[in-house]
Amino acid sequence: MANVKRFLSGVFVLFIVLALFQCARRGSPTGGPRDTEPPVLVNAEPENLSTNFSAKKIRLYFDEYIKLQDVQNQLIVSPPFKNPLDISPQGGASKYIEIVINDTLQENTTYTMNFGESIVDNNEGNAYPYLTYVFSTGDYLDSLSLVGVVRDAFNKETDEFISVMLYEIDSSYTDSVIRKNPPNYLTNTLDSTTIFQLQYLKAGDYRLIAIKDEAKNNLYDPVVDKIGFVEDTITLPTDSIYVLDLFREV
């Protein structure tokens, strides 16, 4: 009888141990599904698409902590500033991006800031793709656009980070301006596509040029930069699609 009791007691203890083990397995955290959602812009100061803009500081607020990666290459400002922007956070995480403008803004001009894929959430690195902040120093936003494709004239693969520039043809325009002055409008193919789009443009006559800007100074250097251009004057508005073939001058 004592042996039976010991046997039943052992079975009971084993049952309790197994039950606790199963509970522990069911209760163990798995971490849940991986976060695949990008950050969401919840507010901007001043508001995106503002007119009569005169601020020197911009803040973009998000629904979660974000960080900036490769912002020096990814951020495209058009028209480009002479002095670099002060941008934070750098090397850390924050729920907002702060941008300080160190230039005098041009009158009656629409500016765009395209962040490429530089804004990512702090935990999983999900990118907020191509967030664009737009403002005008005048009473309205310019609204025209121009699209096209960049190709290499001799190679199957086209270089990444090709700058596409639009120069207004006015009384001061000469062919040498691309070596001396930054463009009126600027975009970049970045590292993902050879298709480009210039947005928020004003009506007028322009020269369209693409360069592999090795010095990253928005100027053409024939010694090191590849170049492509459209020979004819481009008049905006237009619904044409333009092809720019890159080559190196010899």
N, C-alpha and C positions, 0 to 999 in steps of 0.2 A: 504493500500500500504506500509506503514511504517513497519507493522508487517511482510509482505512478505519479505521486504528488510532485516529486522533483522533475519528472518528465513534463508534466503539464505546466509547471512553473517555468521551465526552460522554453517551452513553446510560446508561452505568454510573453516572456521577455523578448524572444525573437520577433514575435508579431509586433510588439511595441517599437522595437528598433527599426523594422522594415517600414512601419507606418510613418515614423518620424523621418526616415530617409526619403520616402516618397513626398512628404510634405515639403521637405527641404528642397527637393528637386523642383516641385511646382512653384515654390516661393522664390527660387533663385532669380535675380534680375537678369534679363537677357540684353538689356540696353535698348530694346525697341528697334523699330525700323530706322534705317539711316536717313538723316535729314538731307533731302535733295532739293529743297526749295531755296531760291535765291532771296537775298534781303529785299525788303519792300520800302520804297521811299514814302514816308508818311507826311513830310512837311519840308518846305523850303523857305528860307528867309534871305532876301526877298523872294516872293513867289516866282516859280518858273514861268516863263513867257511874260515877264514884266515889261512894261514900257516906261519911258521917261526915267530910266534907271540911272542912279548916281551913287550907289553904294560902293564902298571899298571892301566890304566883307560879305561873304556869302556862307550860309550854313545849310547843309542838306542833312535831314534827320531820317533815320531808318528804324525799322521795327525790331532790330536785333543788333548785336555788336558786329561791327564790320572792321575790315582792315584793307589797306591799299597795297597792291603788289604791281611792280613794274610800271608805276604811274608815270614815270619820266618818259617812257616810250608810248604808253597807251593813251595818255591824255592829249587830245588835239584841240587847240583853241583857234578859232577863226573869227575875225582876223587875228593873226598872232600878235602877242604883246612883245614889246622890246625888252622889258624886264620880266624875269621869271616870277610866277605866282608862288606865294607861300601857302603850302597845303599841309594839313594835318588830318588824321594821325600819320606819323611816319614811324614804322617799327613797332607800333602797338595797336590796340583795339579801342574802338569808340562807337557810340551810337550816332555820331554825326561826323560829317566832313566839313572842315572849315577852310575856306579859300580867301586869301587876302590878295587884292589887286594892287600892284605896285606901279601901275601906269596911269597916265591921263587918258581917259576914254575919249574916242572920237565922237563928234556930234552926229546925231541922226544915223547911227550905225547899229546894225543887228549883230550881236556876238553869239557864238555857240561854243560850248565846252562839252566835248564828247569824251567820256571817260573810258571808252573801249571796254575791256574786260578787267579793269584794274580794281573794281570794287567787289570784294568777296566777303562771305560771312566768316566769322572768326573761328567757328568750330570745324566745318566741313570744307570750306573753300569754295562754296557755290557762288558763281559769279552773277552779278547784276549786269546783264549784257548791254553795252552801249547806251548807258544813261547819258542823256543830253540835256544840259541846262542852257536855256536861251533867254536873252534879254536884249532890249533895244534902248538906246539912249534918246531915241526920238519918240514920236507919238504913235508909231505903229511898227509891227514886225515885218521885215521883208519876207516874202513867202515863195520866191521862185526856187527851182532846183535844177540840177544838171547831173546826169548819170553817164557812166562809161566803164570801160575795161582797160586794164593795163596788161601788156604782154611784153615779153622779151623778144627783140627782133631776131636773135640768133640762137637762143637756147630754149629748150622745151619748158624748163621750169623758170618761173618768174621770181625775182627776189621778193622777200618780205619787206614790209615797212617802206612802201613807196609813197613819197609825198606827191600829192596832186594839187596843183596851184592854179589859181585864177587871177590874172592881172587885168585890171580895168584899162581899156585903151582910151586915154584922154589926151589932152594937148601936151602933157609932159612925158608920155610913154615913148620909150625907145627899146630896141632889142636888147640893149645892155642892162635893162632894169632888173632882169632875173639874177644878175651877178651882184647887184648893189643894194636892192631893196627887197624886203619880204613881200609876199603877195597880198592882194586884197582879201582873198579867201583861200582856205587851206583845208584839206582833209588827208587821210592816210589809209592805205589798204590794210595796215596793221599786219598781223601774222596769220590771218585766216583766209583771206580771199583776195582776188585781184580785181574785184568789182568795187567801184567807188561811187559815192554820191555826195555832192555838194548841195547843202540846203540853206534856206533862209538867205537867198541871194536877191539883189535888187536888179531891176532891168538895166540893160546897157550893153556895150560892146566889150568883149574880153578876149584875152589870149589864154589858151589852156595848155599847161605844161605839166609833165611828171618828171620827177628826178629821184634817184636813189641818193638821198641826202646824207652822205657819209659823215659830215661834220655836224649834222642836226642843227643847222643855223638858219634854215629856210632861204638859203642862197645857193645858186648854182655854181659849182666849181668844176670847170671842164677837165681839170687834171685828174680828178678822182670819181666824179659823179657820172652815172648814166643819165641820159635824158631822153624824153619822148615828147612830142608836141603835135598839135593840130595846126597846120599851116594857115588855114582860113580863119578869119575873124569869127568868133562865136557871138551871136546876138541873142540875148535873153529877153523874153521867154523863148524856149525851144523845147521840142519833144524828141529831138535827135539823141541817139546813143553814140558816144564817141569812143574810138579805139586809139590808145596811145602805145606805140611800139618803142620800147627802150633800147638805146644803143649807146656806145661810148664814142665820143668824138676822137678823131685821130688827126 
